């Protein structure tokens, strides 16, 4: 989850530039459970933006795995309930509260919490301004996956040009972003997939090397690497898959875990620690956003926006639903549909 600050949005009424109270629609859940069962579209009262806040009319928000986990009650932190889901989304600033310059109005921005709503008030410091030239469907998915991929590739080790990186979950949103960033930076990515049909999909994206997790995995991987050992491993699956990825790494290299799709525990052979000194690390974008400086935030998002403007991170939209059909949107995403499910939020 990408929210820099995970507190509830302030519903206090204050003097501001943004008008009075109004009714808006928002997705809500009062208990956790099966996502499509617990989420619904409701009408809520929205006050004017308070000091340091901006009123944002939302445009699009994706349904991410982290959103489903939040609705299930299986995420890394619990939210006070009732709550509005949505860990990222794109909107346009309509009005600002006291202390915020009027030139902020009209900007397209990314929000990092409670995105599944028609309008809302967010602290300006939590918003990321999107530069012109990036279409809405692409922009609404730039707050989480591409920054995660950028940081995974830059935060844990220095990779010389031409160096290999190995990742599982290569068909995921982060996996796709890793492929595109690695190519742009001159690194080589060995991409691990579970389905043979995913090989062609990744080659179409521009992936250089793809291997399938089957009985010939080691033979495939070593044939491609031709004696080289990746200096960075990225794991979003866990279990046996993570062990396989770690087994390919050069001595002393990090395996960074940022997801657990298999929900199986990481299994680390003793020899990986004793004889090879592999480093097992974790990454959570929410924590990084809370701890990193504003300058670090700006640097990462500027890099992501430059790549997006050049054509990277093209959206793979499987389906689009209006906010009023949020139950269907959540069910479609939970079904494992290929591509991203988008919520169309503007009323």
Buried (B, 14 or more C-beta within 10 A) or exposed (E): BBBBEBEEBBEEEBEBBBEEEBEBBBBBBEEBEEBBEBBBBBEBEBBBBBBBBBBBBBBBBBBBBBBBBBBBBEBEEEBEEEBBBBBBBBBBBBBBBBEBEEEBBEBBBBBBBBBBBBBBBBBBEBBBBBBEEBEBBBBBBBBBBBBBBBBBBBBBBEBEEEBBBBBBBBBBBBBBBBBBBBBBBEBBBBBBBBEEEBBEBBEEBBBBBBBBBEEEBEEBBEEBBEEBEBBBBBBBBBBEBBBBBBBBBBEEBBBBBBBBBBEEEBEBEEEBEEEBEBBBBEBBBBEBBEEBEEEEBEBBBEBBBEBBBEEBBBBBBBBBBBBBBBBBBBBBBBEEEEEBBBBBBBE
